[in-house]
Amino acid sequence: MANQSGLDPLGDELRSARSAKPCVLVIFGATGDLTKRKLVPSLMGLSKDGLLPAGFAVVGFARRPWTDASFREVLSEGVESFGRPETTEYFEQHRDAFSYHQSDFSNESGYASLKEKLEQIDAARGTAGNRIFYLATPPSAYSNILDNLAKAGLSTEANGTFARVIVEKPFGRDLTTATDLNNQVSAAFHERQVFRIDHYLGKETVQNILALRFANGIFEPLWNEKFVDHVQITVAESIGVGSRGGYFEESGVIRDMIQNHLMQVMTLVAMEPPAAMTADAVRDEKVKVLKAIRTFEPDQVERDTVRAQYTGGSFGGKDVNGYKQEEGVPQESVTETYAAVKLQIDNWRWSRTPFFLRSAKRMPRRVTEVAIQFKQPPHMLYDGAQTQPNMLLLRIQPDEGVAMRFGAKVPGPDMRIRDVRMDFRYGTAFGGETADAYERLLLDAMLGDGTLFARSDEVEEAWRIVDSIIAGWKQSSKPPEGYVAGTWGPQLGEDLLGEDRTWRRP
Ligand SMILES: NC(=O)c1ccc[n+]([C@@H]2O[C@H](COP(=O)([O-])OP(=O)(O)OC[C@H]3O[C@@H](n4cnc5c(N)ncnc54)[C@H](OP(=O)(O)O)[C@@H]3O)[C@@H](O)[C@H]2O)c1
């Protein structure tokens, strides 16, 4: 059936030609929020689309004295509240595939009994000795779990089986802790067994960045410093930190958003075409981009970055707190709720094209987008043309799609030029439900495809850059700027772009 755009909606046959091998997913921290809100609803989304293998089971590993029955009950509520429409019936079909294993992460005997349980599941449910371990826990628990998995022989791949580990963010809080964590992971698993999740990479529109660039002939010739004036990447949230002030104090937007999500998106926009669409070829190119960004010197931090905190304001007709009035935030806090950074990629493609990254809380709208702004024509023939530079806009959320801004003649006897927009919207073009990012990533981990997961060197390179910015801020005598909640940030953030450029206000 054709939709408004005249295209066929995404039929089942187009969804995936890929099928995963039987396996057991062991979720460490299964009584937590992530399992209930994201992981299990996403598994049921995969089931709905016929993408779960026939032999499949989930074991939840956590401390609380739950039973299989109480675990299943909580998961069922999670699927009901957070799953795609009609996924509860798929949970009912799979209910018996979910079981609970109670143990403390530090308890070695808990891993020995887990191993026995997994062997029983293999025999009963045909999961063929394949395992995926999902670390949905506080990062402080990772090393304990990795160590105990290795000691119990659970990280070894024998007789053609696979053993993989999925690691949640945050992956370290600086270069030193990330390197330590990479060492701990690599003591137990080979890099090809490791899947570091950044859920941004599971979003359709983020993957579309590569499709747009490398499946089309018209964009790539312009995708360089000769034609692109600058690139803006924005991840804006409208919410404040709420009751998570204590947690947020330890990170700030630079650790929480820029080191991972924005850097990942930036590398996809900036990378060279890979030799093939394989995990290592793609990640090799992403790492090269990060390596081409120099470590910031303190004076460059002063010049090329801006940090700020929201102050109280009016939002949606209500008065809202400033950051320092939020629960758990000390008066002397210098943690940034807004960060804007100018990155210079020192390679042939981008030598004169700055990339501006910005992320903040309490902005007017929740929006994630990449704006590629092109240079002005070398000579403007039309007097009084009311046009801005051409722009290609990749909207990642909400209202996913791609838009192009260009000048067109206003109908009438005069030669008047005005900006117009050509718009592609995912929803209208393809119809159907959009799968959650976790669905794609869980499926890829089952398939052993690491393309959309961060490799150890990517994570470390991103920390190298971010660490140098944080070090500059620590040395600086300038406290963070203020910006009123519900605005697009401080004036200094605007100034960062330089003359004739402004941040978009989506
Ligand atoms: N929630 C999200 O939407 C979200 C989004 C992105 C990333 N993440 C990341 O995902 C991870 C998990 O997040 P979450 O929100 O699910 O965490 P959470 O709600 O705090 O859950 C933590 C889990 O770890 C278990 N646990 C902690 N210490 C343990 C121990 N010593 N022995 C056994 N179990 C132990 C807890 O079990 P008991 O309570 O039974 O003791 C609980 O199941 C974090 O790294 C987080 O940053 C979460």
PDBQT file of the ligand as one rigid body, heavy atoms in Angstrom, charges set to zero:
ROOT
HETATM    1  N1  LIG A 601      18.492   3.684  32.758  1.00  0.00    +0.000 N 
HETATM    2  C1  LIG A 601      18.739   4.092  31.545  1.00  0.00    +0.000 C 
HETATM    3  O1  LIG A 601      17.842   4.475  30.781  1.00  0.00    +0.000 OA
HETATM    4  C2  LIG A 601      20.150   4.127  31.016  1.00  0.00    +0.000 A 
HETATM    5  C3  LIG A 601      20.395   4.732  29.777  1.00  0.00    +0.000 A 
HETATM    6  C4  LIG A 601      21.697   4.698  29.261  1.00  0.00    +0.000 A 
HETATM    7  C5  LIG A 601      22.685   4.073  29.986  1.00  0.00    +0.000 A 
HETATM    8  N2  LIG A 601      22.451   3.496  31.188  1.00  0.00    +0.000 N 
HETATM    9  C6  LIG A 601      23.531   2.810  31.891  1.00  0.00    +0.000 C 
HETATM   10  O2  LIG A 601      23.159   1.469  32.121  1.00  0.00    +0.000 OA
HETATM   11  C7  LIG A 601      23.690   1.021  33.355  1.00  0.00    +0.000 C 
HETATM   12  C8  LIG A 601      22.582   0.505  34.235  1.00  0.00    +0.000 C 
HETATM   13  O3  LIG A 601      21.628   1.521  34.460  1.00  0.00    +0.000 OA
HETATM   14  P1  LIG A 601      20.333   1.335  35.347  1.00  0.00    +0.000 P 
HETATM   15  O4  LIG A 601      19.633   2.628  35.308  1.00  0.00    +0.000 OA
HETATM   16  O5  LIG A 601      19.598   0.102  34.954  1.00  0.00    +0.000 OA
HETATM   17  O6  LIG A 601      20.972   1.102  36.805  1.00  0.00    +0.000 OA
HETATM   18  P2  LIG A 601      20.226   0.853  38.169  1.00  0.00    +0.000 P 
HETATM   19  O7  LIG A 601      18.748   1.053  38.026  1.00  0.00    +0.000 OA
HETATM   20  O8  LIG A 601      20.977   1.602  39.200  1.00  0.00    +0.000 OA
HETATM   21  O9  LIG A 601      20.468  -0.702  38.396  1.00  0.00    +0.000 OA
HETATM   22  C9  LIG A 601      21.656  -1.232  38.866  1.00  0.00    +0.000 C 
HETATM   23  C10 LIG A 601      21.569  -2.760  38.855  1.00  0.00    +0.000 C 
HETATM   24  O10 LIG A 601      22.789  -3.298  39.328  1.00  0.00    +0.000 OA
HETATM   25  C11 LIG A 601      22.529  -4.243  40.339  1.00  0.00    +0.000 C 
HETATM   26  N3  LIG A 601      23.626  -4.276  41.294  1.00  0.00    +0.000 N 
HETATM   27  C12 LIG A 601      24.336  -3.222  41.774  1.00  0.00    +0.000 A 
HETATM   28  N4  LIG A 601      25.317  -3.680  42.596  1.00  0.00    +0.000 NA
HETATM   29  C13 LIG A 601      25.208  -5.021  42.627  1.00  0.00    +0.000 A 
HETATM   30  C14 LIG A 601      25.946  -6.061  43.276  1.00  0.00    +0.000 A 
HETATM   31  N5  LIG A 601      26.995  -5.810  44.063  1.00  0.00    +0.000 N 
HETATM   32  N6  LIG A 601      25.586  -7.317  43.055  1.00  0.00    +0.000 NA
HETATM   33  C15 LIG A 601      24.530  -7.617  42.267  1.00  0.00    +0.000 A 
HETATM   34  N7  LIG A 601      23.787  -6.680  41.624  1.00  0.00    +0.000 NA
HETATM   35  C16 LIG A 601      24.136  -5.416  41.806  1.00  0.00    +0.000 A 
HETATM   36  C17 LIG A 601      21.252  -3.790  40.980  1.00  0.00    +0.000 C 
HETATM   37  O11 LIG A 601      20.696  -4.913  41.562  1.00  0.00    +0.000 OA
HETATM   38  P3  LIG A 601      19.848  -4.854  42.941  1.00  0.00    +0.000 P 
HETATM   39  O12 LIG A 601      19.139  -3.542  42.926  1.00  0.00    +0.000 OA
HETATM   40  O13 LIG A 601      18.963  -6.036  42.814  1.00  0.00    +0.000 OA
HETATM   41  O14 LIG A 601      20.817  -4.939  44.046  1.00  0.00    +0.000 OA
HETATM   42  C18 LIG A 601      20.471  -3.319  39.752  1.00  0.00    +0.000 C 
HETATM   43  O15 LIG A 601      19.916  -4.429  39.098  1.00  0.00    +0.000 OA
HETATM   44  C19 LIG A 601      24.468   2.196  33.934  1.00  0.00    +0.000 C 
HETATM   45  O16 LIG A 601      25.818   2.054  33.542  1.00  0.00    +0.000 OA
HETATM   46  C20 LIG A 601      23.853   3.402  33.237  1.00  0.00    +0.000 C 
HETATM   47  O17 LIG A 601      24.756   4.465  33.141  1.00  0.00    +0.000 OA
HETATM   48  C21 LIG A 601      21.181   3.520  31.715  1.00  0.00    +0.000 A 
ENDROOT
TORSDOF 0
